[in-house]
Structures are given as structure tokens and as C-alpha cells.
Amino acid sequence: MRQILILIIAISFASCKMSVDEPSNINDYKTNFEALWKIMDDHYCYFTYKKINWDSIGNVYRAKLQRSDTLNYIQFFRICGNMLSELKDGHVNLVSSFDVARYWKWYLDYPDNFSSTILYSDRYLGKNYYIAGGFKYNVLPKSAIGYIYYGDFSDGFSGANLSYAIGMLGNCQGLIIDVRNNGGGMLTYAEDIASRFTTQSLTYGYIRHKTGTGHDQFSSPIAQTLTPFSTSSIATNWVKKPVVVLTNRSCYSATNDFVCIMKQLPNVVIIGDQTGGGGGLPMNSELPNGWMVRYSACPMYDADMNNIEFGISPDIKVDMSPADIAKGIDTIIESAITYLKQHKVN
């Protein structure tokens, strides 16, 4: 029996061991470090905008590498990840078979301004809301206000899903689109939703592409245009009526772009906290050892050529108050309801 137990323990430990093909000596580390530094030096798009001295940062972390005589691949990964964190960019990641280096301070040092417990209480969405694709929607209780929550721009939807969600709320006096805690996803989804709230094409922003390896080598700004889905009665309806988009610091990447687009529409107001940003279009490269690095490659701007990397300010700044939270009240939703009642179309 004791021999069987020892065998089981041995098998358990063996199954827990990581099987990885990672750099194993200082020369491998140096080769991969320099490859990583060079990829970022050639392709990252925000060095000048963020006033980052990449040469200096490289020297600091290169010295950490050279001072270690007993470095293993996990320690090496952390050195590389810490170097990338100096860019303060949520779109920058180093991905290995055992970990993903990431920068999360773009939202961690800010108030949550969102509570799913409160959102799904009977005061707001409750339990009997409609679901269409990634949208959860209903008329808010004791009101004529339509409400749509979309929590992930990676959560797919069809044109029919979107038409039903917007159409079924068409008789409401105002509409809330809540994208708080939406960390991003597909840029095309942002345009798909926004296209339902305009009957005219408009330029909502610009993008520039790297044209060389220099930190300031970019193309001229290229206009980003929103094309209306249609000029149907549904679209016309929500061009005339007030719409509020709710935001918090955890709105990032494609959600940041969605807010940028919606802010250009005359009947739309943004209420809540500043978005988290993530205005750089991300791309990927591979290190010699197979690790993948993601980075912001193309800077994006709003219609006035303001860089949106650090987020977009709301039209009306509102935080959830602790007193309201204790009562099960969402201060930001309530502010949106008040705004829509004051601006209803007679």
C-alpha cells in the first residue's frame, strides 16, 4: 500500500512539472532581450507622445540582465515584462507558454463606478431582461427609458440582434447604452452599433500608420468615416431622441473607440468617468524563442485630432457614491435617467 501511495505522489508531481522550451543561458537571454527591445523601438507608436526615452529604459533593464549569474527563464520573463510596463500601455503584452505580462494600472487606480449586483437588481435590469447577441436590454422599471448593456466588444451579434434591441425600445423617450467594464474587442462592432444612430456619414476620427522605424515616422492622418446603417424610421427615431452612453475607467480599446464615435453624434451625451484609453491599434511580433509581443502600432485620434490613447472625458462627470451603493442605487444610471427626462422630445 505504501509503495502504491509513493507511486501516486510521484505521478502527481510529474504531471505538475511544466514542459517548456525556453531560453536556458545568458546568451539566449541577451539575444531575445535585444530582439524584444528592437521590435518595440521600430514599431511602437507612442514614444514621442508619452515622452519615453526607450534607449534609457533599455539600458536600465539590460543592466539587470547582465548583473545576474543565476537567471532562469521566469526571472528573464519578468525583466522583459517590467521593461514593457514602462510604456504604461494596456495594449502591450508579452506572451509565453507560462504567463502573460500586462499593464493594468490604466484602470486599477480608479474607482470601479460599476456594480453588476446593483445592475441586475429589480431597480434596473432585474431578471427578466431580453438578450440579443451580446446585448441585454429592457425598459427600466417605472420609466419610459430604454436601457442596453453591452459588456464585451468580443461578444458577437448579428444585424438582426441589434435591430431588435434598438427597435423594441423605439417608443421610449430616451435610451441608455451602458458600456461600463467593457474592455474592448472588435472595432467593427463599435462602428456597427454607432451606425444605427446617424442618418449621415461623418468623420469621427483619424489613424496614422508607421512608415519607417523612426519614432516619428508616420503617414498623414487617414480619416475614419462612419456610414449610417440606413435612413430607416428606426435610425431617424434615435437621431431625434436623446441617447446617453455610460462609461467608466474600464472602458478600453474598441470601447474607447465606440465612445469616440458616439461623442460626435449631436443627440448623444457621455455620462460617467473617463474611459481607460487604448487608442493604439495593436499588432503582434514574435521573439526568436517563440514568445509573442503585442504593441500599439498605429495611433488613433478623435475628429479634432486629439490623441485618444489616455482615454476620453465624459460630457458629464459622475462617480457612484458610496451612500448610493449602500442603498442599491447606481448613481451613474440615475444621472442618465434624470438627463433623459429633462431632455425628452415632446
Residue pairs with C-beta under 8 A, 6 or more apart in sequence:
18 97
18 98
20 73
20 96
20 97
20 98
21 97
21 289
21 290
22 73
22 96
22 97
22 289
23 29
23 31
23 32
23 73
23 76
23 289
24 73
26 65
26 71
28 289
29 65
29 71
29 76
30 65
31 288
32 76
32 80
32 287
32 288
32 289
32 291
33 61
33 62
33 65
33 76
33 79
33 80
35 287
35 288
36 80
36 83
36 84
36 94
36 287
36 293
37 54
37 58
37 62
37 83
39 285
39 287
39 293
39 295
40 54
40 84
40 87
40 293
40 295
41 54
41 58
41 213
41 215
42 213
43 210
43 213
43 283
43 285
43 295
43 297
44 54
44 87
44 92
44 295
44 296
44 297
45 208
45 210
45 218
45 280
45 296
45 297
45 298
45 299
46 52
46 87
46 89
46 280
46 296
46 299
46 309
47 54
47 215
48 215
48 216
49 299
49 307
49 309
50 87
50 88
50 309
52 86
52 87
54 215
57 83
57 86
58 83
60 83
61 79
61 80
61 82
61 83
64 79
65 71
65 76
65 79
68 75
74 98
74 99
77 94
77 96
77 98
77 99
77 101
77 291
78 101
80 94
80 101
81 94
81 99
81 101
81 102
82 101
84 92
84 93
84 94
84 101
84 103
84 293
85 92
85 101
85 103
87 103
88 103
88 105
88 106
89 103
89 106
89 278
89 280
89 295
89 296
89 309
90 102
90 103
90 104
90 106
90 107
90 252
90 253
90 276
90 277
90 278
91 253
91 278
91 280
91 282
91 294
91 295
91 296
92 102
92 103
92 293
92 294
92 295
92 296
93 100
93 101
93 102
93 292
93 293
93 294
94 100
94 101
94 291
94 292
94 293
95 101
95 291
95 292
95 293
95 294
96 291
97 290
106 249
106 252
106 276
106 277
106 278
107 249
107 250
107 252
107 276
110 248
110 249
110 273
111 248
111 249
111 273
111 319
111 320
112 248
112 250
112 320
113 180
113 248
113 249
113 272
113 273
113 319
113 320
113 332
114 180
114 181
114 248
114 250
114 320
115 320
115 325
115 330
116 181
118 124
118 325
118 328
118 329
118 330
119 125
119 149
119 178
119 330
119 333
120 126
120 127
121 328
122 141
123 141
123 328
123 329
123 330
124 140
124 141
124 147
124 330
124 333
125 136
125 138
125 147
125 149
126 138
126 141
128 138
129 136
129 137
129 138
130 136
130 137
130 138
130 164
130 165
130 168
132 157
132 160
132 161
132 162
132 164
132 165
133 155
133 156
133 157
133 158
133 161
133 162
134 150
134 151
134 152
134 155
134 156
134 157
134 161
135 148
135 149
135 150
135 157
135 161
135 162
135 165
136 148
136 149
136 150
136 151
137 146
137 147
137 148
137 149
137 165
137 168
137 169
138 146
138 147
139 145
139 146
139 147
139 169
139 172
140 146
140 147
140 176
140 333
140 337
143 337
144 171
144 172
144 173
144 174
145 172
145 173
145 174
145 175
145 176
145 336
145 337
145 340
145 341
146 169
146 172
146 174
146 175
146 176
147 169
147 175
147 176
147 178
147 333
148 165
148 166
148 169
148 175
148 176
148 177
148 178
149 178
150 177
150 178
150 179
150 182
150 193
151 179
151 181
151 182
152 182
152 183
152 185
153 182
153 184
153 185
153 186
153 187
153 189
153 190
153 253
153 254
153 255
153 258
154 184
154 185
154 186
155 185
156 186
156 189
157 189
157 192
159 192
159 229
162 192
162 193
162 196
163 234
166 175
166 196
166 234
166 238
167 234
169 175
170 234
170 237
170 238
172 241
173 241
173 340
173 341
173 344
173 345
174 241
174 242
174 243
174 244
174 340
174 341
174 343
174 344
175 238
175 241
175 242
175 243
175 244
175 340
176 243
176 244
176 245
176 246
176 333
176 336
176 337
176 340
177 193
177 243
177 244
177 245
177 246
177 262
178 245
178 246
178 333
179 245
179 246
179 247
179 251
179 255
179 258
179 259
180 246
180 247
180 248
180 250
180 251
180 272
180 332
181 248
181 250
181 251
182 250
182 251
182 252
182 255
183 250
183 251
183 252
183 253
183 255
184 252
184 253
184 254
184 255
184 256
184 278
185 253
185 254
185 255
186 254
187 254
187 257
189 254
190 254
190 255
190 257
190 258
190 261
191 226
191 261
192 229
193 258
194 204
194 226
194 258
194 261
194 262
194 265
195 226
195 227
195 228
195 229
196 229
196 234
196 235
196 238
197 235
197 238
197 239
197 243
197 262
197 265
197 267
197 268
198 226
198 228
198 235
198 239
198 265
199 228
199 230
199 231
199 235
199 236
199 239
200 228
201 225
201 226
201 227
201 228
202 225
202 226
202 264
202 265
202 303
203 223
203 224
203 225
203 226
203 303
204 224
204 225
204 226
204 260
204 261
204 264
204 302
204 303
205 223
205 224
205 257
205 260
205 261
205 300
205 301
205 302
205 303
205 308
206 221
206 222
206 223
206 224
206 300
206 301
206 303
206 305
207 221
207 222
207 224
207 281
207 298
207 299
207 300
207 301
208 218
208 219
208 220
208 221
208 222
208 298
208 299
208 301
209 218
209 219
209 222
209 297
209 298
210 217
210 218
210 219
210 297
210 298
211 217
211 218
211 219
218 299
221 301
221 305
224 300
226 261
226 264
228 235
229 235
238 267
239 267
240 267
240 345
241 267
241 344
241 345
242 267
242 268
242 269
242 339
242 340
242 343
242 344
242 345
243 262
243 265
243 267
243 268
243 269
244 268
244 269
244 270
244 271
244 336
244 339
244 340
245 258
245 259
245 262
245 263
245 268
245 269
245 270
245 271
246 271
246 272
246 332
246 333
246 336
247 259
247 270
247 271
247 272
247 273
247 274
247 275
247 312
247 314
248 272
248 273
248 275
248 332
249 273
249 274
249 275
249 276
249 311
250 276
251 259
251 275
251 276
251 311
252 275
252 276
252 277
252 278
253 278
253 282
255 275
256 275
256 276
256 277
256 278
256 279
256 308
256 311
256 312
257 279
257 300
257 308
259 270
259 275
259 312
260 300
260 302
260 308
260 312
262 268
262 270
263 270
263 302
263 312
263 315
264 302
264 303
269 315
269 316
269 339
270 312
270 314
270 315
270 316
271 314
271 315
271 316
271 318
271 332
271 335
271 336
271 339
272 314
272 317
272 318
272 332
273 314
273 317
273 318
273 319
274 311
274 312
274 313
274 314
274 317
275 311
275 312
276 311
277 308
277 309
277 310
277 311
277 312
278 296
278 309
279 296
279 299
279 300
279 301
279 307
279 308
279 309
279 310
280 295
280 296
280 297
280 298
280 299
280 300
280 309
281 296
281 297
281 298
281 300
282 294
282 295
282 296
282 297
283 294
283 295
283 297
283 298
284 292
284 293
284 294
284 295
285 292
285 293
285 295
286 292
286 293
287 293
296 309
299 307
299 309
300 307
300 308
300 309
301 307
301 308
302 308
302 312
316 335
316 339
318 331
318 332
318 335
319 331
319 332
320 330
320 331
320 332
321 331
324 330
324 331
324 334
325 331
